[in-house]
């Protein structure tokens, strides 16, 4: 049995319509997914530009408060702490784990406030998002400077309780997670976990002259 | 070539060969045992401590004084000059890595900067689309499949693979063929200028590091990997740190079916 030409045309139009809707839906879903993955990175960048622009006007504490909210909401600190401490994590009691996470957050926030302390029209530019293993993504960005070459800032992002969160920052090829893991392991191995906490407290104190 | 220069060349070759052989053995041992990138850590730490002390009390203060005294345009020109002098090594390694287009561009860059840039004092090539590239023999060996080898700390961080760059970079530097009277002071200026360019990075390191030796080593090894891949290493390489058996052995922190790490 053959279809009349106008019916064939109708079928073709319907098929084309469905395909177009499907493609648009997939494309929209992909865009939404990419935006969700990039969201914590974009929020971090917005806050960094904010504390740079207000460096001359606002106190260290005021800028610290801005970054504290951003870091606590957009970084998966428990996972970061666990990966950094590696095998030592399992040997710690709950209080020690929480003490370390708290100190690590304070150090991260203080470091951001200390380093991003002037504004010369710098900006962040998103480059791409690449899938890694096990539902982790690498968000590639660069820090664009008016007076120098751009600096590569990449982020590993993973979903935690239906929310995408940053689990590592890779600045100019140097993965903060790997770096801290090696650095902190050396201290724990040679001096013990208590010495690590003392050293972190000292680093925070040096970064926070006003607190 | 003078007898003095030949003697220096021989010393360089012997030193590099000995280093590669000695540490090459150690590397194999390290990899066979547990993949430790730094099997020579005790010896490296001794050299690191001596170098850091020398740097803290002598080289860094000189570099800081140099920054205070020499205006930025002067320091930029000094950096341009030494970058240009060492650029023949970059060109050689472009071709050894099969980057022919980049090699030709770098040859043009060297010619432009050496002539229109007045012996390389001014970088006239970057604004016209011929940027400074960073290639060396260590990166070339990496593209040929040679592993990083053992980490070494000599006058700075390096490795058994990367230290081999000393041979082509020295032989291809025109200043190597000048007499010692000119070579020595110019090398000193180069060293001070290089240290001055690293002041910001070393200050950030000192601010962030708890164990300065380990921090320097990790940063160096990661930075080298980044350079080997021309600033674009494969994303999957960053997954290694999450494939830790420490997690898999822990029942309370096992991986879910979806592969996500579950935090208590």
Contacts between the chains, C-beta under 8 A, distances in Angstrom:
chain1	res1	chain2	res2	distance
A	76	B	263	7.9
A	78	B	263	4.7
A	79	B	261	6.2
A	79	B	263	5.7
A	82	B	247	7.7
A	82	B	253	7.1
A	82	B	261	7.7
A	82	B	263	6.9
A	83	B	241	6.2
A	83	B	242	6.8
A	83	B	244	7.5
A	86	B	244	6.2
A	86	B	246	5.2
A	87	B	244	8.0
A	87	B	246	4.4
A	89	B	246	7.2
A	90	B	246	6.9
A	90	B	250	5.5
A	90	B	253	7.8
A	111	B	208	7.0
A	114	B	207	7.7
A	115	B	204	7.7
A	130	B	235	4.4
A	131	B	235	7.5
A	132	B	235	5.1
A	132	B	236	5.9
A	132	B	238	6.5
A	132	B	239	5.3
A	133	B	236	6.3
A	133	B	239	4.6
A	133	B	242	7.7
A	133	B	259	7.4
A	134	B	239	7.5
A	134	B	242	7.3
A	134	B	255	7.8
A	134	B	258	7.8
A	134	B	259	3.5
A	134	B	260	6.8
A	135	B	258	6.5
A	135	B	259	6.2
A	135	B	260	6.3
A	136	B	239	7.0
A	136	B	242	7.4
A	138	B	235	4.2
A	138	B	238	6.5
A	152	B	231	6.2
A	156	B	238	5.9
A	158	B	260	7.2
A	159	B	260	6.9
A	160	B	263	7.4
A	168	B	238	7.2
A	170	B	238	7.0
A	172	B	223	7.3
A	172	B	226	7.1
A	173	B	222	5.8
A	173	B	223	5.4
A	173	B	225	6.9
A	173	B	226	2.5
A	173	B	227	7.4
A	173	B	231	6.9
A	173	B	233	7.1
A	174	B	218	7.9
A	174	B	219	5.4
A	174	B	222	4.8
A	174	B	223	6.1
A	174	B	226	7.5
A	175	B	222	6.0
A	175	B	238	6.3
A	175	B	241	7.5
A	177	B	241	6.0
A	178	B	218	6.4
A	178	B	222	6.6
A	178	B	241	5.6
A	179	B	215	6.6
A	179	B	218	4.9
A	179	B	219	6.2
A	179	B	222	7.1
A	181	B	241	6.8
A	182	B	214	5.2
A	182	B	215	7.6
A	182	B	217	7.5
A	182	B	218	4.5
A	183	B	209	6.1
A	183	B	210	5.3
A	183	B	211	5.5
A	183	B	214	5.2
A	183	B	215	4.9
A	183	B	218	6.9
A	184	B	210	6.5
A	185	B	214	7.8
A	186	B	210	7.5
A	186	B	211	3.9
A	186	B	213	7.7
A	186	B	214	4.1
A	187	B	210	5.0
A	187	B	211	5.6
A	190	B	211	7.6
A	196	B	210	7.2
A	199	B	210	4.8
A	200	B	210	7.6
A	203	B	207	7.7
A	203	B	208	7.6
A	203	B	210	7.3
A	206	B	207	7.3
A	207	B	207	7.5
